[in-house]
Every structure is written in C-alpha cells, then in structure tokens.
Amino acid sequence: MGATADKVKGAANEAIGKAKQGIGEATGSDRLQGEGTVQEIKGKGQKAVGDAKEATKEAVNNAAAAANKNL
C-alpha cells in the first residue's frame, strides 16, 4: 500500500473512531466509546506509516539525485 493510501485510510479510521466515541458517549455505551478510541488510534498509526513511507521515498530520491549529480 502506498503512502497516500495509508494516509487516506488512516484519516477515515480516525474520523470513524471519533464518531463512534461521540455516539457511544451520547448513548452511554462504554463498548462503543472503547471501539471508537481503538479505531482512532489505529487511524493515527496508519497516517504515521504513510508519513514515514513518504519521508523515506523523498530521502531515497534526494540521495539518488545527489549521487547522479556527482557523476
């Protein structure tokens, strides 16, 4: 999965998790609040993976460009 896909899925999971937490709080459902918290954290993790992939790709591209420039 690419960096952008990870970021999109992460944002979706984060938003759904927050919504679940809100619904759980409104209805008094501890289970739904817990599920929402877990899903939100999962989304933040996915976004972090996407950011890391993007940073790695940029670093590799910059290193390759520098190596080509020195040739």
KOLTORMI-430559 format. One record per residue (C-alpha): residue in one letter; x, y, z. Coordinates in steps of 0.001 Angstrom, whole numbers. Last residue first. Example, Ala and Ser with C-alpha at 12.3 -4.5 7.8 and 13.67 -1.06 7.14 Angstrom:
{r "S"; {13670; -1060; 7140}} {r "A"; {12300; -4500; 7800}} 
END
This chain:
{r "L"; {28705; 11690; -11519}} {r "N"; {28176; 13953; -8508}} {r "K"; {24739; 14995; -9741}} {r "N"; {23666; 11374; -10105}} {r "A"; {24603; 10688; -6472}} {r "A"; {22754; 13805; -5290}} {r "A"; {19638; 12825; -7259}} {r "A"; {19776; 9298; -5841}} {r "A"; {20121; 10650; -2301}} {r "N"; {17199; 13031; -2832}} {r "N"; {15043; 10239; -4248}} {r "V"; {15904; 7955; -1324}} {r "A"; {15127; 10702; 1193}} {r "E"; {11824; 11514; -529}} {r "K"; {10784; 7867; -543}} {r "T"; {11660; 7507; 3130}} {r "A"; {9679; 10633; 4040}} {r "E"; {6637; 9361; 2110}} {r "K"; {6804; 5944; 3738}} {r "A"; {7117; 7547; 7172}} {r "D"; {4139; 9833; 6552}} {r "G"; {2038; 6885; 5400}} {r "V"; {3036; 4877; 8475}} {r "A"; {2096; 7846; 10674}} {r "K"; {-1300; 8064; 8977}} {r "Q"; {-1867; 4370; 9642}} {r "G"; {-948; 4829; 13294}} {r "K"; {-3332; 7760; 13685}} {r "G"; {-6061; 5634; 12137}} {r "K"; {-5400; 2759; 14539}} {r "I"; {-5599; 5218; 17439}} {r "E"; {-8993; 6404; 16189}} {r "Q"; {-10185; 2815; 15780}} {r "V"; {-9168; 1920; 19344}} {r "T"; {-10869; 5004; 20764}} {r "G"; {-14016; 4334; 18773}} {r "E"; {-14166; 740; 19934}} {r "G"; {-13851; 1935; 23515}} {r "Q"; {-16614; 4504; 23107}} {r "L"; {-18814; 1853; 21510}} {r "R"; {-18238; -516; 24439}} {r "D"; {-18817; 2233; 27013}} {r "S"; {-22247; 2874; 25515}} {r "G"; {-23909; 5797; 27289}} {r "T"; {-25883; 6773; 24210}} {r "A"; {-24294; 10192; 23724}} {r "E"; {-20850; 8969; 24802}} {r "G"; {-21011; 5985; 22493}} {r "I"; {-22177; 8188; 19637}} {r "G"; {-19292; 10568; 20239}} {r "Q"; {-16751; 7762; 20544}} {r "K"; {-18075; 6135; 17394}} {r "A"; {-17732; 9446; 15543}} {r "K"; {-14144; 9857; 16742}} {r "G"; {-13329; 6346; 15558}} {r "I"; {-14963; 6964; 12192}} {r "A"; {-12840; 10101; 11740}} {r "E"; {-9602; 8352; 12741}} {r "N"; {-10377; 5346; 10578}} {r "A"; {-11017; 7609; 7581}} {r "A"; {-7862; 9652; 8182}} {r "G"; {-5800; 6484; 8459}} {r "K"; {-7295; 5017; 5316}} {r "V"; {-6420; 8211; 3454}} {r "K"; {-2895; 8393; 4904}} {r "D"; {-2177; 4749; 4164}} {r "A"; {-3472; 5161; 605}} {r "T"; {-1247; 8205; 131}} {r "A"; {1850; 6402; 1375}} {r "G"; {1332; 3429; -880}} {r "M"; {0; 0; 0}} 
END
